[in-house]
Amino acid sequence: MSTGTASRPPRFDAMDPDVLLDPYPRYRELRAAGPLCRGGPGVWMVPRYADVSALLAHPALTQRLPEGVGRDLPLFGTGPAGELSGRMTSALEGADHEAVRKVLRTGLAPAAVGRLRAFTATAAARLLEPHADGAPFDLVGDLAFPLQAEVVARLVGLSDEDRAVVWPRAMTLGRTFIPYRIPGPEQVRVADGITTDLRELLGRGLAERAAEPRDDLLTAFARAVSEGRVSRALAVDNLVFLCFAGFETTMNVLGSVSELLPSRSGQWRVVADDRALVPAAVDELLRFDAPAQYTIRLTSARLAVGDRVLRPGRMVLLMMGSANRDERRFADPDRLDVRRRDLRHVAFGGGPHHCVGRALGRAVCEEAVGALLDRFRELDLAGEPVRALHPNFRAHESVPVRGTPC
């Protein structure tokens, strides 16, 4: 709801089949119409770059409402998944939020990211070795998914055996937490079951690291629990969160490498001829097809957006995917250009809840692209990519490619 006399903003339907395939034409219409659109009862969406960038750090937008304002129960109810949705760092505020992020920053410090970058380079080269003969392979199933599984497992401290158990369930859980619609009973049941299983597995790991520390996030959280800085419940649930939050962005960017190939933009050859452009190419992919299209906030106070005032307790979805294609901010925004300058996109969010793993995500993507360039003189699609149709994540089920070995 809002106050003001402006005409009613347009409605955005993230589940429209055309939008699921390609949301960008609709985003263009919404940006032209104004600074706000409607996403559902009590839900507002913000499509323009300037507004999204400013609101990511706005004090009236929060992850958790003050008591008595708006919805009291989490979207997933009061069971395990509902508890998880309120404890993961993206939903925390205040002292708990800072304490958990401090632990995560320890595990994602520059030296740790450097070690994981080296690990990623070796792992990516190994995963591509079976495809060195030029036979077609799947950029998602044969590289992006297993590579990110190995990297996050190394970061958290999971064994190979545990990794095989965690990742399919973690991905299912992550894609269930959609910041757009209320989950049905079956979704809640599945999410509760997965949450319970992952809590048990990671809780055991936490106890093991308390007795035998290592250089991983399980140890960092075990230490924080023993020192009273983070509760055990917060530690376990944020390890669960990390398992799926650490997956989507990097995996989806690697799937969108298909946009660089000759069958699409042809920018792959530009990068191959100038390897110094690899970091810029990764950032341009993040801008061009943001892995997460929206981030959710809640109004804790009256908030003016354009000529409307949103009441406390309203849900606001900041449309990062639309903002990154805003013609007011980026010249020719629908063109993929690895030489583009001033790439201050919002794919990693912003403000106190910006993605704490963004440095690692960039490093993994850069090393994976580098491994492809090392292995193949040419690379192109071997079939039509298959999209994973999801109202928030821009992901692929498969991207068949064929390379010409170096």
HELIX and SHEET records of a PDB file:
HELIX    1   1 PRO A   17  LEU A   21  1                                   5    
HELIX    2   2 TYR A   24  ALA A   33  1                                  10    
HELIX    3   3 TYR A   49  LEU A   55  1                                   7    
HELIX    4   4 PRO A   80  ARG A   87  1                                   8    
HELIX    5   5 THR A   89  ALA A   91  5                                   3    
HELIX    6   6 GLY A   94  GLY A  107  1                                  14    
HELIX    7   7 PRO A  110  LEU A  128  1                                  19    
HELIX    8   8 GLU A  129  HIS A  131  5                                   3    
HELIX    9   9 LEU A  139  ALA A  144  3                                   6    
HELIX   10  10 PHE A  145  VAL A  156  1                                  12    
HELIX   11  11 ASP A  160  THR A  176  1                                  17    
HELIX   12  12 PRO A  185  ALA A  211  1                                  27    
HELIX   13  13 LEU A  217  SER A  226  1                                  10    
HELIX   14  14 ARG A  232  GLY A  255  1                                  24    
HELIX   15  15 SER A  256  LEU A  260  5                                   5    
HELIX   16  16 GLN A  267  ASP A  273  1                                   7    
HELIX   17  17 ARG A  275  LEU A  277  5                                   3    
HELIX   18  18 VAL A  278  PHE A  288  1                                  11    
HELIX   19  19 MET A  320  ALA A  323  1                                   4    
HELIX   20  20 GLY A  351  HIS A  353  5                                   3    
HELIX   21  21 ARG A  358  ARG A  375  1                                  18    
SHEET    1   A 3 SER A   2  THR A   3  0                                        
SHEET    2   A 3 ARG A 308  LEU A 310 -1                                        
SHEET    3   A 3 LEU A 303  VAL A 305 -1                                        
SHEET    1   B 5 CYS A  37  GLY A  40  0                                        
SHEET    2   B 5 VAL A  43  VAL A  46 -1                                        
SHEET    3   B 5 MET A 315  MET A 319  1                                        
SHEET    4   B 5 TYR A 294  THR A 299 -1                                        
SHEET    5   B 5 LEU A  61  THR A  62 -1                                        
SHEET    1   C 3 PHE A 137  ASP A 138  0                                        
SHEET    2   C 3 PRO A 400  PRO A 405 -1                                        
SHEET    3   C 3 PHE A 376  LEU A 381 -1                                        
SHEET    1   D 2 VAL A 386  ALA A 388  0                                        
SHEET    2   D 2 ALA A 395  SER A 398 -1                                        
END                                                                             
